[in-house]
Amino acid sequence: MALKLQIWSLDLIFAVVIFSFTITVVGVTWLHISNGLTTSYSNSQGILYMQASAMSDTLLSAGSPADWQVAANTINSASWNGLVPGIEKAPGQPQISQAKLYTLMSMVSSNYSATRSLFGVGSDYYIVISGAGPGISNITLGKNPLIYNASTIFVNKRSAVLNGNPVVIQVEVWSNSTATAG
C-alpha cells in the first residue's frame, strides 16, 4: 500500500505543476493581448487627434496653390492632384474666401473620399461652419458622425471671419472602429 500512495502523490504533484504552468501561460498571454488592444486603441485616438489638428490647419490656410479653386474641376477628382484645399483668402488672414468655400463644398459633394486624401485624413470627417451674422447659417461638409454612430470623435475648433461676420469652424475627425483609425 505504501507504494501506491507514493505513486499517487507523485501523480498529484505532477498534475499540480502542469496545472500551474498552464494557468501561468494563459494569464501571461491574456495580459499581452489585453495590453495590445489597449495600446492599439490609444494609438488610434492619437491618430484621430493628429488628423483633426492637421486638417484644421490645412483648412484654415490659403491652400496651395493660392488660387487652387480656379484649377480644381469640381466634377473631375483627377484634377485635384497636388491641390491643398485651404479656405482663407490670403495666408495669415482668418477671412474665409467664399469662392474657395463653395469650390470645396462642391468637391465634397462630388467625391467625399477624394477630399479625405486631399486633407491627409484616413478617417471620416465633418466640418461645421457656424456663425450668427446675417446670411450665415450652419454650413456643413462631410459625413455627420452622429448619423453614422461614430465611436470616437475628435473636435478641433477655430475662429474665422465670413462675409465680415465671426464664425466658428469645427473640424470633427471620427471613426466607427475602436481599434483602428482609418
Buried (B, 14 or more C-beta within 10 A) or exposed (E): EEEEEEEEEEEEEEEEEEEEEEEEEEEEEEEEEEEEEEEEBEEBBEBBBBBBBBBBBBBBBBBEEBEBBEEBEBEEBEEBEEBBBBBBBEEEEBBBBEEBBBBBBBBBEBBBEBBBEBBEBBBBBBBBBBBEEEEBEEBBBBBEBEEEEBEBBBBBEBEBBBEEEEBEBBBBBBBEEEEBBB
